[in-house]
Amino acid sequence: MTATHPPTGEQFTLRSPDGRTTADIAQVGAALRGFAVDGLDLVPRYPLDSATPAGSGIVLVPWPNRVRAGTWTQRGETRRLAITEPATGNASHGLLRFASYTATTRSEGALTLSAPVVPQTGYPFHLGTSVTYTVGDNTLEVVHAVTNLGTDEAPVAVGTHPYLCIGDVDTADLVLTSPGSTRFVLDDRKIPVAEEGVDAATDLRAGRRIGELSLDTAYGDLARDDDGVVRTTLTAPDGRTLTLWQGEGFDFVQVFTTDRYPGQAVAVAVEPMTAPADTFNSGQGLKWLAPDEAWELRWGIEFAPAARG
């Protein structure tokens, strides 16, 4: 039975001018729930009557990942956020994970969704936020905008949580390549306690088959290409490549593999972030926005068919 009122809210479908490339966006969390080229899924789908599984495609603001015990200290003030991850006792994935965004502009190939972060327990700051999705030929571009609407400087970090696939290939058989040369070592609450060089289990710079990996790892010191962009790729055995790129400001990436994604024996999330976990305490990657200051960030996905011999 088709869900009359999906738990992820209103659903939006975008199409490129030639109709070959599509993206599906959910109102709740402004989540990317589908991306396809010529009907080939490049983001793994989940049932319409399901809540968002494992953070799939959601926007993470005003912090990505976790804040230890929901408690943070900056500039001489200690604040306490609501605990939203009982298993670890942390505050997780920001304040808009379950927010119903408002569609502010829409066309056949582009959509802007907006939601405020209002002053609340543990975060007494007021932000305006938006995310714009635009599809092109074999591409998706995503633009995040955050504006400080309050009268005090506001601490902000941004992330997003897309899962990737090449739909006619087992994800386990894809080769994942990502340019981080450091990794964050976590304690039993999944909070960083050190940043170290990548090791044999986490080094993705030369490419690793996903089926050989077990990761919930944030990477830093990301190598950027000559155009200033960070690129993480998934490559199929036949040479087809899916690339997630990160623009200026997205200086970290989280890679997460799981066997708990619906319909997938193994799934992989590649998460652009402006800061690692617990940034509200460490200050690493944390941006302070002045009143009325705006911050814009970009990332995207590109699909390349196999080269013909």
N, C-alpha and C positions, 0 to 999 in steps of 0.2 A: 504494500500500500504506500502510495506517495505521501510524504509528509506535507500536511496542509500548512503548518506553521513550523518550519525547520528550526531546531534549537540554535542554529547558527544565524538565524535571522534572514533578511532579504538576500536573495542571490542575484549577482550581476554577471553577465557574460559579455566579454569584449571580443571584437573581431578585427583582424587586420584588413586593410583595404581589399585584398584579394580573397579574404575569407579563409585562408589556409591556416592561419595562426589564431588561436583562441586562448583566453584566460578567464577563469571563473573566480570571483571574489565573493566572500561572505561578509555580511554586515557586521557580525560579532567579531571583534578583534581585528577588523579590516583584513581578514585572513585570505591569503592566496590558497585556494582549494583546488585549483586545476590550471594547467598550462599544457597546450597540445599543439603540434604541427602536423597537418595532414591526418588528423585523428590519432596520432601517436602521443600517448600520455607522457609528459616530461615532469609532471608533479603527480604523485600517487593519489588517487581519489579515495574517498571514504563515503559511506552511505549518507544520503541527504537527511535521514532521520536520526543521525548520530551527532552528539556533541563533538566539538573539535578534539580529535585524538592527539595526545602527546604534543600539544602546542602547535599543531600543524598550521604553518603559514601565518601565525599571528604576529602582530606588531608589539614590540617590547619597549615600553616607555613609561616612566622616565628612568628606568634602569633595565638592562637585560640580565638574565640569569638570577643570581641570588644575593640577598643581603643577610649576613650572618645574624641569626636569631631575631631578625627584623629590627635590629638596633644599630644605629649609625651615629657617628660623631664627625662633625666638620665645623671648623671655625668656632670652636669652643661650645657648641650646642650638641647635646645628645638627644636623639629622637627615636621613637619606637613605632614601627610600622605594624600593621596587622600581619599575623602569621598566616601565610597562604599555602604553605607546603608543610603540613603537619608531620610528614615522615622524617623530615630533617629539622623541623622547627625553624625554618627560614621564611623570609618574604621573597616570593619568586615571581619573576617575569613582569615586573612593573605593575601599573595600576589600570591598564586598559585592556587586559587580556579578555575580559568578559563584557566589555563595553559595546553597546550598539551604536556604531558610527552613523553619521548622517551623510548621505550622498549630496555633495554641494555642487558638483558639475559632472556631466555625463555626456558622452558621445558614443558612437559605434565602437571606437577603438581606445577610448580613454575614460577613466573614472577617478574622481577625487572624493575621498571619504574623510570626514573631519570628526574630532571628538576633543572635548576639553579635559584636562587634568585639573580638577578643582581642589582647593586646599582641604586637607583631610588628616586623619590620624597619622602622625609620623612624617607627613609631607605637606607643610603649610604654604605651598606655592601654587600659583595659578598659571597654567600653560594652555595655549591653543596649539593643537596638533592636527596635521593632515598627512595623508598618504595618497599619492597619485600613481595609478597603474596605467601604462600605455603599451599597447601591443603594436608591433611592426612585423615585417616579414621575418619569421623565425626568431623573433626577439620579444622580450618583455623588459621595459624599463620602469623602475620604481623610484619615486622621489618622496622623501620624508621632509616635512617642514615642522619646526617647533618654534613658537614665539612665547616669550615671557610676558604674560598679561598682568603680572603683579607689580608691586612697588619695591620688592627686594630682589637681589640677585638670586637666581634659582639654579640648583645643581641638576644637571641633565645628562643622561646617556641614552642611546637608542640602539635597539637591535631588532632583528626579525628572524623568523623560525621556519624557513621553507624546507620542505622535503623534496628530493629530486630523484628521478628515475629515467630510464629509457625503456618505455613500457613493454616492448616485445623481447626484452632481455632480462634474465634474472639479475636483480640488483647485486647479488653476491658475485656475479661474473664481471661487473664493471670495474675498471681501474680508476681509482681516485687519486688525483694529484693536487697538492696544495702547497703553497710556498712558505709556510711558517717554519722558522728555525728555532723558536722557543716554544715551550709548552708550560701550562700552569699545573703545578702539582697540587692535588686536593686532599683535604682531610676527610673524615668519615661523614661530614655534613656537606660535602661537595663545595667547600669554600677554599680558595687558593691559599696555600701556605708558602709557596715558593714559585719562582719562574726559572726554569732550567732549560738547557738545550734539549732538543728532541732526542729520543732514544730509538732503539731498534723497533719498539712496539708502536711508536707514534710518528715516526718520520714519514711524511707523505711527499717529500719533494721530488722523489724519483718515480712516484706512482706505486700504489699498492692495490691488489685485488680486495674489494670490499669484504668478500667472504672470509678473508683472513684477519679482519680487524674487529676489535671490540673497543669502541671509543666513546667517551663523553668528555672531550678534551678541547680546551681553548688554546689557540695558538696566537703567539705574538711575533714581533720582528718579521712581519710579512714582506717578502720581496715584491716590489712593484715592477711592472714592465716599463718599457721606455715611455709609454704614454701615461704613466702615473697610476695605472690601474692594477689592482690585485686580482688574480684569476685562479679559481679552483675549477678543475675539470673532472667530469666523469666520461670515460671512454669505453665504448662497446668493443667487443672483439673484432667487429668488421670496420672499425675506424670512425664510426659516428661519435661525435663529441658534444656534450652538453657542458656549457661554461657558465659559472656564476661569477660575475665580476663585481668588484667593490671600488667605489670612488673615494675621493679624499674624505678623511674623517673616519671611515670604516677601517680601523687599524688592527682589528682582531677578528678572528673567525673561530666559531665553535663547530666541531664536527661530532655528531652524535649518531651512533648506530644502535638499532633496536630490533628485536623480534616481536614487538608488541604493537605494531602498526596494523590496522585491520586490512586483511587481504594480501599482506606482504610477508614472505618468509623472513626477509630482512629489509629494513628501510634505513635510509641515511638522510639526516638533516645537515645542511651546510648553512650556518647562521652568521651573517655579517653583524659585527658589533662595533660600537665606538669605544667600548670599555669592557674589561673582563668582569667576572663575578666579583661582588663585594666592593665595587668601585666607590660606593658611598662611604666606605670606611678607609680604603686604601688611597683614594683620590686618583688612582691610575686611570687615565683616559677620561676623567670626569670634566665636563664643561660647565662653567658658570655663565649663565645668560643674564645680562643686565636687563633692567626693565625696558620693555618694547624691543629688545634685541631678537632677531630671528636667526635660525640655523637651518640650513638645507643640506641634505645628504642624498646620494644616489647609489643605487646598485641595480643589477639586472641579470637576465638569463639570456643566453644565445645558444641556438642549436645549429650544428653543422653536419649535414649529411656526409656519408663516407665519400672520399675522393674517388673518382673513377680512374681505373688504370688504363 
